[in-house]
Amino acid sequence: MLQLFRGIRSQMTNLIDGLDDAQLRAMQLGLGHGLSRYKLKFSPDKVDTMIVQAINLLDELDKEINTYAMRVREWYGWHFPEMAKLVNDNEQYARVVLKMGLRSEARSMDFSDILPEDVEASMKEAAIVSMGTDISESDLLNICSLARQVIALMEYRTELFEYLKNRMLAIAPNLTMMVGELVGARLIAHAGSLLNLAKQPASTVQILGAEKALFRALKTKHDTPKYGLIYHASLIGQAQPKHKGKISRVLAAKTALAIRVDALGDSSEVTIALGARAAVENRMRQLDSSYRGTLAGTPAARPRTEGHSATTATDAAASGSATAGYQADGDAVKAAASSSEDEAPKSSKKSKKDKKEKKDKKEKKSKSEKKSKKASKRSRDSDDDVSSSKKSRAD
């Protein structure tokens, strides 16, 4: 059927009288423009373009701000090098440069609206004994102009982040609830659209962004990566290093479901992400008893210690329990149980050690037997050679 339509299109001028090549090209161009406008107008993915552009611009702004701020520090550092160690924040540094100008004016100015009191006092003291060189008015004007650009870029970045946050809450609320605005926006940008991301399985969502490491590991037959862009999610950041791989797998599975609800569902509110985030936090508590996260907005439960109940004696007395007192028998049983639990791993370690020692002895014995066999064989061969040589001489 496709070949038939292709043949008709290629022979359109011969099949229709009065139709020339110029009219056919104009018709094809108009049809292509009409279809493109229709898809752009009614495509459900058109809103994702805003998120993709915003997160890409946000990343570029971060690079530009870091470059400009570093240039301000290096440029003004020739005049006041001690201030770079005292003021760590780039925005505060730029505002101080704009307000102070030359370091000789630092003593007579008030920086309480920009810096803390202790940092302000240290900076004024350092300005008196500074080892920096003097600069001209034109140098100071150019430095101040660059500092204004740094402040303007930082303010614009704040506005852009608020815009991205609002768009993510409107388009993908469940994804935002699971991994946050920035990570969710980067996942959408990496996949191309929310619908394309919804078509991916949980295993792909887990390592999305680590394709280079994945193919390198497959080529060299090493371990594949455990996470990609999802590594920067807050839940994985709260997990211990040894549990990050397990938490990333659980989080990717729940995030994949949340993405499909956002892409194909009709609701613009958080629905499935509440229970999904609670399930991930429960898994984190199972792996790490010291985790103090919140269960989807509820207060964190107190961790249960081994051998003791989470309910204290005062709680039992307040509830009217008759067993709130001290029970020596129960403590003895618990102590015995804990001692047996402590002895179990020791015995297992001892048995493993004994097995290893036996294995080493067997290997050493087999090696010594092989060496002795080889030596005896060599001696026999030498004796045979001697006897054969003697016999030949006698003959």
Phi, psi and chi 1 to 4 in degrees:
 res  aa     phi    psi   chi1   chi2   chi3   chi4
   1 MET       -  -43.1 -176.8   64.1   70.5      -
   2 LEU   -63.7  -39.1  -67.2  176.0      -      -
   3 GLN   -66.7  -34.4  -67.7  179.0   -1.6      -
   4 LEU   -64.2  -46.5  177.8   61.3      -      -
   5 PHE   -64.1  -37.3  -78.4  120.3      -      -
   6 ARG   -65.0  -39.3 -170.5  179.0  -63.6  112.4
   7 GLY   -66.5  -37.1      -      -      -      -
   8 ILE   -65.6  -42.5  -68.0  172.4      -      -
   9 ARG   -65.3  -36.9  -74.2 -163.0  -57.3  -90.3
  10 SER   -72.6  -25.3   62.6      -      -      -
  11 GLN  -110.1   26.5  -58.7  -65.3  -31.4      -
  12 MET   -62.9  -39.3 -170.7   76.3   71.4      -
  13 THR   -68.1  -29.2   55.4      -      -      -
  14 ASN   -81.6  -28.4  -62.9  -32.5      -      -
  15 LEU   -82.6  -28.8  -64.5  173.9      -      -
  16 ILE  -111.1  123.7  -59.8  176.1      -      -
  17 ASP   -73.7  139.2  -64.5  -24.9      -      -
  18 GLY    83.1    5.9      -      -      -      -
  19 LEU  -103.6  119.6 -178.9   65.3      -      -
  20 ASP  -104.6  176.8   55.1    0.1      -      -
  21 ASP   -65.6  -36.4  -66.5  -23.6      -      -
  22 ALA   -65.9  -43.5      -      -      -      -
  23 GLN   -65.4  -37.5  -67.8  175.8  -14.1      -
  24 LEU   -64.6  -42.8 -179.4   61.1      -      -
  25 ARG   -64.5  -40.2  -75.4 -164.4  -63.7  -90.3
  26 ALA   -64.0  -38.7      -      -      -      -
  27 MET   -66.1  -42.8 -177.2 -176.8   69.1      -
  28 GLN   -64.5  -39.5  -68.7  174.8  -13.1      -
  29 LEU   -65.6  -43.6 -176.6   60.9      -      -
  30 GLY   -64.2  -39.4      -      -      -      -
  31 LEU   -64.6  -40.6  179.8   60.8      -      -
  32 GLY   -64.0  -42.1      -      -      -      -
  33 HIS   -64.8  -39.7  -73.1  174.6      -      -
  34 GLY   -64.5  -42.5      -      -      -      -
  35 LEU   -65.4  -38.9  -73.2  175.0      -      -
  36 SER   -64.6  -41.9  -60.3      -      -      -
  37 ARG   -65.6  -37.8  -76.8 -165.7  -63.0  -92.5
  38 TYR   -64.5  -45.4  178.4   82.1      -      -
  39 LYS   -65.4  -39.5  -71.2 -177.0  178.5  179.7
  40 LEU   -67.6  -33.5 -176.8   62.9      -      -
  41 LYS   -77.0  -39.8 -176.2  176.3  179.5 -178.8
  42 PHE  -108.9    6.9  -64.7  101.4      -      -
  43 SER   -73.1  131.5  174.8      -      -      -
  44 PRO   -72.6   -9.8   26.8  -33.7      -      -
  45 ASP   -93.4   -1.7  -60.9  -23.1      -      -
  46 LYS   -64.2  -28.0   66.7 -179.3 -175.1  -60.0
  47 VAL   -73.7  -22.4  -69.0      -      -      -
  48 ASP   -68.1  -24.3  -60.4  -23.0      -      -
  49 THR   -60.8  -35.8  -53.6      -      -      -
  50 MET   -64.6  -41.1  -52.8  -58.0  171.9      -
  51 ILE   -67.1  -42.7  -67.3  177.4      -      -
  52 VAL   -62.5  -45.7  173.3      -      -      -
  53 GLN   -65.8  -38.3  -62.4  -65.7  -24.1      -
  54 ALA   -67.2  -43.7      -      -      -      -
  55 ILE   -71.2  -35.0 -170.2   62.9      -      -
  56 ASN   -65.6  -41.1  -69.5  -24.1      -      -
  57 LEU   -67.2  -35.2  178.6   58.1      -      -
  58 LEU   -64.1  -42.2 -162.8   66.4      -      -
  59 ASP   -64.5  -40.9  -67.1  -22.1      -      -
  60 GLU   -66.6  -37.0  -68.7  178.9    3.8      -
  61 LEU   -63.7  -40.0  -85.6  177.7      -      -
  62 ASP   -60.3  -42.5  -71.4  -24.2      -      -
  63 LYS   -64.6  -44.0  -66.3  179.1 -178.1  178.4
  64 GLU   -65.6  -41.4  -66.6  -65.4  -30.2      -
  65 ILE   -63.2  -42.6  -71.1  171.4      -      -
  66 ASN   -63.8  -40.6  -71.1  -26.6      -      -
  67 THR   -65.6  -47.0  -56.7      -      -      -
  68 TYR   -65.7  -41.9  -76.9   14.4      -      -
  69 ALA   -64.4  -39.3      -      -      -      -
  70 MET   -64.3  -37.7  180.0 -172.4   67.0      -
  71 ARG   -67.6  -36.7 -171.9   61.4   57.9 -160.8
  72 VAL   -64.3  -42.8  169.6      -      -      -
  73 ARG   -64.2  -43.0  -73.7  177.1  175.4  -90.0
  74 GLU   -69.0  -39.2  -69.2 -177.3   -4.2      -
  75 TRP   -69.4  -49.7 -155.0  -12.7      -      -
  76 TYR   -76.2  -17.1 -165.6   75.2      -      -
  77 GLY   -65.4  -22.2      -      -      -      -
  78 TRP   -66.5  -29.3  -72.9   97.5      -      -
  79 HIS   -91.7  -38.1  179.7   60.6      -      -
  80 PHE  -141.7   75.5 -167.5    1.9      -      -
  81 PRO   -68.3  -25.5   24.7  -32.8      -      -
  82 GLU   -70.2  -22.1  -69.0   81.8    5.5      -
  83 MET   -71.0  -23.8 -166.2  175.3   78.6      -
  84 ALA   -64.4  -33.7      -      -      -      -
  85 LYS   -81.0  -25.8  -64.1 -179.0  179.7  179.4
  86 LEU   -83.7  -37.8  -62.6  174.0      -      -
  87 VAL  -110.1  107.6 -177.1      -      -      -
  88 ASN   -89.0  -31.3  -63.7  -38.6      -      -
  89 ASP   -74.9  132.5 -173.6   74.6      -      -
  90 ASN   -67.5  -39.4  -68.8  -30.4      -      -
  91 GLU   -67.7  -42.3 -174.6  175.6    3.7      -
  92 GLN   -62.6  -39.1  -69.7 -179.6   -7.9      -
  93 TYR   -62.0  -45.1 -169.6   95.4      -      -
  94 ALA   -65.5  -39.3      -      -      -      -
  95 ARG   -67.9  -36.8  -68.1 -173.4 -177.1  -81.8
  96 VAL   -66.1  -40.6  168.6      -      -      -
  97 VAL   -62.5  -43.0  169.8      -      -      -
  98 LEU   -63.8  -39.6  -78.8  176.5      -      -
  99 LYS   -78.9  -37.3 -170.8  171.8 -176.2  178.1
 100 MET   -85.8  -44.7  178.8  172.7   57.3      -
 101 GLY    73.5 -117.8      -      -      -      -
 102 LEU   -73.8  148.8  -62.0  175.5      -      -
 103 ARG   -68.9  -18.4   67.6  168.4 -174.8  -93.3
 104 SER   -68.6  -17.8   57.4      -      -      -
 105 GLU   -88.7   -0.7  -54.8  -67.8  -27.1      -
 106 ALA   -66.7  -34.8      -      -      -      -
 107 ARG   -66.7  -30.9  -65.5  -71.6  -65.0  177.4
 108 SER   -96.4    8.8   60.3      -      -      -
 109 MET  -116.2  156.5  -71.8 -171.1  177.5      -
 110 ASP  -109.8  118.9 -177.7   20.3      -      -
 111 PHE  -109.4   22.2  -60.0   97.2      -      -
 112 SER   -64.9  -26.0   58.7      -      -      -
 113 ASP   -80.0   -7.0   56.4  -23.8      -      -
 114 ILE  -117.2  -44.4  -57.1  174.4      -      -
 115 LEU  -117.6  156.0  -59.8  174.5      -      -
 116 PRO   -66.2  164.2  -19.6   30.4      -      -
 117 GLU   -65.0  -42.8  -66.1 -177.9   -0.9      -
 118 ASP   -67.5  -38.1   52.9  -13.8      -      -
 119 VAL   -68.7  -37.9  177.0      -      -      -
 120 GLU   -63.5  -43.6 -180.0 -177.2    0.7      -
 121 ALA   -64.4  -41.8      -      -      -      -
 122 SER   -64.4  -38.0  -58.3      -      -      -
 123 MET   -67.7  -40.3 -171.8 -172.7   68.7      -
 124 LYS   -66.1  -36.5  -70.7 -178.8  177.4  179.7
 125 GLU   -68.1  -39.5  -67.9  177.7   -1.9      -
 126 ALA   -69.3  -27.6      -      -      -      -
 127 ALA   -66.3  -27.0      -      -      -      -
 128 ILE   -73.7  -39.9  -59.1  173.7      -      -
 129 VAL  -106.8   24.4  -65.2      -      -      -
 130 SER   -66.4  147.8  176.7      -      -      -
 131 MET   -99.4    8.8  -61.7  176.3   62.4      -
 132 GLY   -72.0  164.1      -      -      -      -
 133 THR   -91.1  162.0   60.9      -      -      -
 134 ASP   -79.3  147.8  -66.0  -26.7      -      -
 135 ILE  -125.2  159.0   57.3  176.2      -      -
 136 SER   -87.6  174.2   61.8      -      -      -
 137 GLU   -67.3  -37.2  -71.5  -67.2  -27.7      -
 138 SER   -65.7  -38.1   60.2      -      -      -
 139 ASP   -62.1  -44.2  -63.9  -25.7      -      -
 140 LEU   -65.1  -36.8 -175.4   59.9      -      -
 141 LEU   -63.6  -43.1  -72.4  175.2      -      -
 142 ASN   -67.5  -38.8  -75.7  -80.7      -      -
 143 ILE   -64.6  -42.6  -65.8  172.3      -      -
 144 CYS   -65.7  -35.6  -68.6      -      -      -
 145 SER   -64.0  -41.3  177.0      -      -      -
 146 LEU   -67.5  -37.2 -176.8   57.9      -      -
 147 ALA   -64.4  -37.3      -      -      -      -
 148 ARG   -63.2  -39.4  -69.7 -169.1 -165.6   93.2
 149 GLN   -64.7  -38.1  -67.1 -172.7   30.9      -
 150 VAL   -62.3  -45.8  170.7      -      -      -
 151 ILE   -64.1  -41.3  -64.0  171.7      -      -
 152 ALA   -64.6  -41.1      -      -      -      -
 153 LEU   -65.4  -38.8  -73.2  174.4      -      -
 154 MET   -66.0  -40.2  -72.9 -176.3  174.7      -
 155 GLU   -65.5  -40.4  -68.3  175.3   -8.6      -
 156 TYR   -66.6  -35.4  175.6   60.9      -      -
 157 ARG   -63.6  -39.7 -172.2 -161.4  179.7  -79.4
 158 THR   -61.6  -43.7  -55.7      -      -      -
 159 GLU   -64.7  -40.7  -64.2  175.5    0.4      -
 160 LEU   -66.1  -37.6 -176.2   63.8      -      -
 161 PHE   -65.4  -39.2  177.6   73.1      -      -
 162 GLU   -64.4  -39.7  -71.0  -64.1  -32.9      -
 163 TYR   -63.0  -45.5  164.9   76.7      -      -
 164 LEU   -63.4  -39.6  178.0   63.2      -      -
 165 LYS   -62.2  -44.4 -177.4  177.8  179.0 -179.1
 166 ASN   -66.0  -39.8  -64.9  -28.7      -      -
 167 ARG   -66.5  -39.1  -64.5  -63.6  -67.4  175.5
 168 MET   -66.8  -39.2  -76.5  -65.1  -63.8      -
 169 LEU   -66.6  -29.1  -71.1  174.6      -      -
 170 ALA   -82.7  -35.1      -      -      -      -
 171 ILE   -95.4  -44.0  -64.1  169.6      -      -
 172 ALA  -132.6   70.5      -      -      -      -
 173 PRO   -67.4  -37.7   23.1  -32.1      -      -
 174 ASN   -69.5  -40.2  -67.6  -73.7      -      -
 175 LEU   -63.8  -39.8  175.1   60.9      -      -
 176 THR   -64.0  -38.3  -55.9      -      -      -
 177 MET   -65.7  -32.7 -179.4   72.1  179.3      -
 178 MET   -81.2  -47.0  -67.2  -59.7  -61.0      -
 179 VAL  -122.7   -7.0  -63.4      -      -      -
 180 GLY    97.7  168.7      -      -      -      -
 181 GLU   -69.5  -47.9  -61.9   87.3    3.1      -
 182 LEU   -68.0  -45.9  -67.8  177.2      -      -
 183 VAL   -66.0  -41.1  178.4      -      -      -
 184 GLY   -63.0  -41.5      -      -      -      -
 185 ALA   -66.2  -37.5      -      -      -      -
 186 ARG   -68.0  -36.0  -73.1 -167.0  173.9   95.0
 187 LEU   -63.3  -44.5  -71.8  173.8      -      -
 188 ILE   -63.6  -43.3  -66.3  174.0      -      -
 189 ALA   -65.2  -36.8      -      -      -      -
 190 HIS   -70.0  -36.5 -162.3   80.0      -      -
 191 ALA   -80.8  -21.3      -      -      -      -
 192 GLY   106.7  -38.2      -      -      -      -
 193 SER  -162.7  167.1   67.9      -      -      -
 194 LEU   -66.7  -36.0 -175.3   61.2      -      -
 195 LEU   -68.0  -40.6 -170.0   59.9      -      -
 196 ASN   -63.9  -37.9  -69.3  -18.5      -      -
 197 LEU   -67.2  -34.6 -174.9   61.3      -      -
 198 ALA   -68.4  -23.4      -      -      -      -
 199 LYS   -79.0  -11.8  -64.4  176.7 -177.2  177.9
 200 GLN   -82.9  143.0  -54.3  -63.1  -27.3      -
 201 PRO   -73.5  170.2   26.9  -34.1      -      -
 202 ALA   -63.6  -34.2      -      -      -      -
 203 SER   -65.0  -35.4   57.5      -      -      -
 204 THR   -72.7  -38.7  -56.5      -      -      -
 205 VAL   -61.8  -35.0  174.5      -      -      -
 206 GLN   -65.9  -40.5 -179.9 -179.3   -7.6      -
 207 ILE  -108.2   16.0   61.6  171.0      -      -
 208 LEU   -65.2  123.8 -158.5   65.4      -      -
 209 GLY   104.7  -10.4      -      -      -      -
 210 ALA  -117.0   36.8      -      -      -      -
 211 GLU   -65.4  -38.3  -70.2   84.9    0.3      -
 212 LYS   -63.6  -44.1 -172.5 -178.7  -68.1 -175.2
 213 ALA   -66.5  -34.8      -      -      -      -
 214 LEU   -65.2  -49.6  173.3   64.8      -      -
 215 PHE   -68.7  -33.0  -67.2  125.9      -      -
 216 ARG   -65.7  -39.0 -176.6  171.8   62.2 -112.9
 217 ALA   -68.1  -39.3      -      -      -      -
 218 LEU   -67.1  -35.4  -66.7  175.3      -      -
 219 LYS   -70.4  -41.0 -175.1  177.9  179.8  179.7
 220 THR   -92.8    1.4   58.0      -      -      -
 221 LYS    59.7   41.9  -64.4 -178.2  179.6 -179.3
 222 HIS  -104.4 -178.7  -74.2   83.6      -      -
 223 ASP   -68.4  136.3  -66.3  -22.6      -      -
 224 THR   -76.3  155.9   55.4      -      -      -
 225 PRO   -65.9  151.7   22.0  -32.3      -      -
 226 LYS   -93.3  -19.3  -62.6  179.0 -178.8  177.9
 227 TYR  -159.1  158.2   24.3   64.4      -      -
 228 GLY  -122.4 -113.9      -      -      -      -
 229 LEU   -65.9  -25.2  -67.5  170.8      -      -
 230 ILE   -69.5  -11.8 -155.8  172.2      -      -
 231 TYR   -61.0  -28.9  176.5   79.7      -      -
 232 HIS   -83.9    4.0  -59.4  -74.3      -      -
 233 ALA   -67.9  151.7      -      -      -      -
 234 SER   -66.3  -35.0   59.8      -      -      -
 235 LEU   -65.7  -40.0  -72.4  173.6      -      -
 236 ILE   -71.5  -33.4  -62.9 -179.7      -      -
 237 GLY   -65.3  -28.4      -      -      -      -
 238 GLN   -81.8  -15.4  -64.6  171.8   13.9      -
 239 ALA   -80.2  156.5      -      -      -      -
 240 GLN   -70.3  154.7  -67.8 -176.0   -3.2      -
 241 PRO   -57.1  -36.4  -26.3   34.2      -      -
 242 LYS   -74.5  -15.9   60.9 -179.3  179.5 -179.7
 243 HIS  -105.2    0.1  -61.9  147.3      -      -
 244 LYS   -63.2  -37.1  -73.9 -175.8 -175.3  -65.8
 245 GLY   -64.4  -43.7      -      -      -      -
 246 LYS   -67.0  -42.1  -63.5  179.8 -179.7  178.1
 247 ILE   -67.3  -36.5  -62.4  -57.5      -      -
 248 SER   -66.0  -35.0   65.2      -      -      -
 249 ARG   -67.9  -43.6 -175.5  165.1   58.2 -110.7
 250 VAL   -66.0  -43.5  176.1      -      -      -
 251 LEU   -65.3  -37.5 -179.2   60.7      -      -
 252 ALA   -66.0  -37.8      -      -      -      -
 253 ALA   -64.6  -44.4      -      -      -      -
 254 LYS   -71.3  -35.1  -60.5  -61.4 -178.4 -177.5
 255 THR   -67.5  -36.3  -56.7      -      -      -
 256 ALA   -61.8  -40.3      -      -      -      -
 257 LEU   -65.6  -41.0  -63.8  177.2      -      -
 258 ALA   -64.8  -37.4      -      -      -      -
 259 ILE   -64.5  -40.3  -66.0  167.4      -      -
 260 ARG   -67.6  -35.2  -69.5  163.4 -167.5  168.0
 261 VAL   -66.2  -40.9  170.9      -      -      -
 262 ASP   -67.5  -38.4  -70.5  -28.3      -      -
 263 ALA   -77.7  -37.5      -      -      -      -
 264 LEU  -111.7   -7.2  -53.3  174.5      -      -
 265 GLY   -87.3  169.0      -      -      -      -
 266 ASP   -99.9  -17.9  -62.2  -29.4      -      -
 267 SER   -82.6  145.2  176.5      -      -      -
 268 SER  -107.7   17.0   60.4      -      -      -
 269 GLU  -111.7  164.2  -58.5  -67.3  -26.4      -
 270 VAL   -73.3  121.4  178.7      -      -      -
 271 THR  -121.1  -74.8   54.6      -      -      -
 272 ILE   -76.3  -19.8 -167.0  175.4      -      -
 273 ALA   -69.4  -26.3      -      -      -      -
 274 LEU   -62.3  -53.0  -65.9  172.7      -      -
 275 GLY   -68.1  -34.3      -      -      -      -
 276 ALA   -66.5  -43.3      -      -      -      -
 277 ARG   -66.6  -36.4 -171.2  178.3  177.2   92.3
 278 ALA   -63.4  -39.0      -      -      -      -
 279 ALA   -65.1  -39.7      -      -      -      -
 280 VAL   -65.8  -40.9  176.8      -      -      -
 281 GLU   -68.3  -35.3  -69.1 -178.7   -8.1      -
 282 ASN   -63.3  -40.3  -75.5  -25.9      -      -
 283 ARG   -64.3  -37.1  178.4   59.2  176.5  160.7
 284 MET   -66.0  -36.6  -67.9 -179.2   68.6      -
 285 ARG   -68.2  -34.1  -71.5 -170.6 -177.1   89.7
 286 GLN   -65.8  -38.2  -68.3  176.1    2.8      -
 287 LEU   -79.1  -33.4  -64.5  173.0      -      -
 288 ASP  -136.5  110.7 -175.7   11.5      -      -
 289 SER   -71.8  -17.1   59.7      -      -      -
 290 SER   -88.8    2.8   62.9      -      -      -
 291 TYR   -69.1  132.0  174.7   68.3      -      -
 292 ARG  -120.2   37.5  -67.1  -61.1 -173.4   93.4
 293 GLY   -73.7  174.1      -      -      -      -
 294 THR  -100.6  137.7   56.1      -      -      -
 295 LEU   -85.1   82.5 -173.1   61.2      -      -
 296 ALA    53.0   46.0      -      -      -      -
 297 GLY    99.8   -9.7      -      -      -      -
 298 THR   -95.9  157.3   58.7      -      -      -
 299 PRO   -63.5  147.7  -20.0   30.8      -      -
 300 ALA   -70.4  138.6      -      -      -      -
 301 ALA   -75.2  150.4      -      -      -      -
 302 ARG   -71.3  137.7  -74.1  174.7  -65.7  179.8
 303 PRO   -68.5  140.5   24.5  -32.6      -      -
 304 ARG   -87.5  128.2  -62.2  175.4   64.6   88.8
 305 THR   -89.1  151.6   56.1      -      -      -
 306 GLU   -68.5  132.1  -65.2 -177.2    0.8      -
 307 GLY    82.9   -1.3      -      -      -      -
 308 HIS  -137.7  147.8  -66.7   81.4      -      -
 309 SER   -83.7  154.4  174.3      -      -      -
 310 ALA   -71.2  -19.2      -      -      -      -
 311 THR   -82.8  124.0  -53.9      -      -      -
 312 THR   -84.4  175.5   58.3      -      -      -
 313 ALA   -67.0  -37.3      -      -      -      -
 314 THR   -66.3  -38.0   56.0      -      -      -
 315 ASP   -64.3  -39.8  -63.5  -24.6      -      -
 316 ALA   -67.2  -39.6      -      -      -      -
 317 ALA   -66.5  -39.0      -      -      -      -
 318 ALA   -64.8  -33.2      -      -      -      -
 319 SER   -83.9   -2.3   61.5      -      -      -
 320 GLY    83.6   19.5      -      -      -      -
 321 SER   -73.3  142.2  175.2      -      -      -
 322 ALA   -85.4  -10.9      -      -      -      -
 323 THR  -104.3   30.7   59.8      -      -      -
 324 ALA   -79.4  -11.9      -      -      -      -
 325 GLY   -78.4 -175.5      -      -      -      -
 326 TYR   -81.8  136.1  172.3   72.0      -      -
 327 GLN  -123.9  106.6  -63.8  179.3   -1.8      -
 328 ALA   -68.8  -38.5      -      -      -      -
 329 ASP   -63.0  -43.5  -63.1  -22.2      -      -
 330 GLY   -61.5  -40.2      -      -      -      -
 331 ASP   -65.0  -37.3  -71.6  -12.0      -      -
 332 ALA   -64.4  -43.6      -      -      -      -
 333 VAL   -62.4  -43.1  172.6      -      -      -
 334 LYS   -64.6  -40.1  -69.0  170.8 -174.8  175.1
 335 ALA   -63.9  -41.2      -      -      -      -
 336 ALA   -64.1  -42.1      -      -      -      -
 337 ALA   -62.5  -44.2      -      -      -      -
 338 SER   -64.9  -38.0   61.9      -      -      -
 339 SER   -65.6  -39.2   62.5      -      -      -
 340 SER   -65.4  -38.0   62.4      -      -      -
 341 GLU   -65.1  -35.5  -69.8  176.4   -3.0      -
 342 ASP   -70.7  -35.0  -65.8  -21.9      -      -
 343 GLU   -73.8  -27.9  -69.0  174.2   -1.4      -
 344 ALA   -59.6  -50.7      -      -      -      -
 345 PRO   -66.2  -31.2   18.0  -29.5      -      -
 346 LYS   -64.2  -44.9  -68.4 -178.8 -179.7  178.5
 347 SER   -64.0  -39.7   61.0      -      -      -
 348 SER   -64.3  -41.8   62.3      -      -      -
 349 LYS   -62.0  -39.7  -71.4 -179.0 -179.3  178.8
 350 LYS   -65.8  -42.8 -171.2  174.6 -178.8 -178.8
 351 SER   -63.8  -40.3   61.1      -      -      -
 352 LYS   -61.8  -40.3  -71.2 -179.4 -179.7  179.0
 353 LYS   -65.1  -42.1 -170.7  175.1 -179.0 -179.4
 354 ASP   -63.2  -42.2  -65.8  -20.0      -      -
 355 LYS   -61.5  -41.2  -72.0 -179.4 -179.3  178.5
 356 LYS   -64.6  -41.3 -171.2  175.5 -178.6 -179.6
 357 GLU   -63.6  -42.7  -70.3  178.2   -5.5      -
 358 LYS   -61.7  -41.3  -71.5 -179.5 -179.5  179.0
 359 LYS   -63.6  -40.7 -172.2  176.4  179.9 -179.3
 360 ASP   -65.0  -39.1  -65.8  -20.6      -      -
 361 LYS   -63.9  -42.7  -73.0 -179.1 -180.0  179.1
 362 LYS   -62.4  -41.8  -73.9 -177.5  179.9  179.3
 363 GLU   -64.3  -42.9  -70.1  178.4   -4.5      -
 364 LYS   -62.8  -40.7  -70.8 -179.8  180.0  178.9
 365 LYS   -64.9  -43.2 -171.4  175.2  179.8 -180.0
 366 SER   -64.5  -39.3   61.9      -      -      -
 367 LYS   -64.0  -42.4  -72.1 -179.2 -179.6  179.2
 368 SER   -65.7  -39.2   60.8      -      -      -
 369 GLU   -63.7  -40.9  -71.5  177.1   -5.0      -
 370 LYS   -62.2  -42.6  -72.6 -179.6 -179.5  178.9
 371 LYS   -62.6  -42.2  -72.1 -178.7  179.7  180.0
 372 SER   -65.7  -38.8   61.3      -      -      -
 373 LYS   -63.3  -44.0  -74.2 -179.8 -179.1  179.6
 374 LYS   -61.6  -41.1  -72.4 -178.4 -179.9  179.2
 375 ALA   -64.9  -43.1      -      -      -      -
 376 SER   -64.9  -38.5   61.1      -      -      -
 377 LYS   -64.1  -41.5 -173.4  177.4  179.7 -179.9
 378 ARG   -63.2  -41.5  -71.9  172.8 -176.4  171.2
 379 SER   -64.3  -40.9   62.9      -      -      -
 380 ARG   -63.8  -42.0  -75.4 -162.7  -58.6  -91.0
 381 ASP   -63.5  -39.8  -66.3  -19.9      -      -
 382 SER   -66.8  -39.5   61.7      -      -      -
 383 ASP   -62.9  -41.4  -67.0  -19.2      -      -
 384 ASP   -63.1  -40.4  -66.8  -20.2      -      -
 385 ASP   -63.6  -41.9  -66.5  -20.0      -      -
 386 VAL   -63.5  -45.6  170.5      -      -      -
 387 SER   -64.3  -39.6   60.5      -      -      -
 388 SER   -66.5  -36.3   61.8      -      -      -
 389 SER   -67.5  -40.2   61.8      -      -      -
 390 LYS   -63.4  -41.4  -72.4 -178.6  179.2  179.6
 391 LYS   -64.8  -39.5 -172.2  174.8  179.8 -179.5
 392 SER   -65.5  -36.9   61.5      -      -      -
 393 ARG   -68.2  -39.2  -72.7  173.5 -175.9  173.9
 394 ALA   -64.7  -40.6      -      -      -      -
 395 ASP   -64.0      -  -64.8  -22.8      -      -
